[in-house]
Amino acid sequence: MKELEQNINKIQQNIQRAALKSGRTSEDITLIGVTKTVPVDRIKKSLHYGITQIGENKAQELLSKYDELEKLIHFHFIGHLQSNKVKYIIDKVQLIHSVDSYNLAKKINKEAQKHSIVMNILLQVNIAQEEGKFGMTKEMLYQSLYPIAQLPYVCVKGLMAIPPYTEQPEKNRGYFQEMRQLFIDIKHKNIDNIHMEVLSMGMTNDYQVAIEEGATMIRIGSGIYGERIYTNAKEGK
Ligand SMILES: *Cc1c(COP(=O)(O)O)cnc(C)c1O
């Protein structure tokens, strides 16, 4: 069996097991292949084994792969998004996971209006309150909910988090539980235009725990494609 196929099969089995532990099935969990630094050929191969949705974290890199893949695959934007880059990706992605301020949501609203589309977004929470990491604090999140709900070309679909990197996934269980609690709490507010359907959390090292605690969408890079090799100096574009 090929390496990619093996990796993906293993992950799908783990998804199923973790989903059962939380009273769900693998159909309740969406697997996003994180393809930063992964060449288009390899992405196409993974498509063959069931990766139909991919996440990119840089506008420039997404654009460079878009033409070759757009008919085959759905793109998600998962990285920090600068306001001046919104216009490049707005008509190319089906979900922006990483909205971390009202101002960014407002900018997305403005660009979406130009294309007459409603952009689906997740609100990113800095759940471990890590210094220098993107994402809103819980307080910011609650403050921004009502203003963001007013934006007609933006639709909030849920929440996203990136807990600290760890090789011991149990260390992040508490953060995943906190995210789930936030998700439920906001859902109960029944705010118009704020839907809590997607809880995007869990990466290669901790996705099983994330699913056990309620993740509906997981983002896996190295677990599928292998360790990332950064070739040229990372560009911020
Ligand atoms: C890189 C990245 C991932 C995937 O990380 P792995 O540990 O390789 O699975 C998931 N989410 C975001 C936002 C990322 O930038």
The ligand as an ORCA input file, in Angstrom:
! r2SCAN-3c Opt
* xyz 0 1
  C      -0.444     23.515      9.699
  C      -1.803     23.609     10.274
  C      -2.549     22.459     10.615
  C      -2.031     21.046     10.436
  O      -0.951     20.767     11.274
  P      -0.397     19.257     11.406
  O       0.170     19.224     12.780
  O       0.619     19.084     10.338
  O      -1.554     18.346     11.258
  C      -3.834     22.634     11.109
  N      -4.365     23.863     11.285
  C      -3.689     24.978     10.985
  C      -4.342     26.282     11.202
  C      -2.395     24.895     10.468
  O      -1.727     26.024     10.183
*
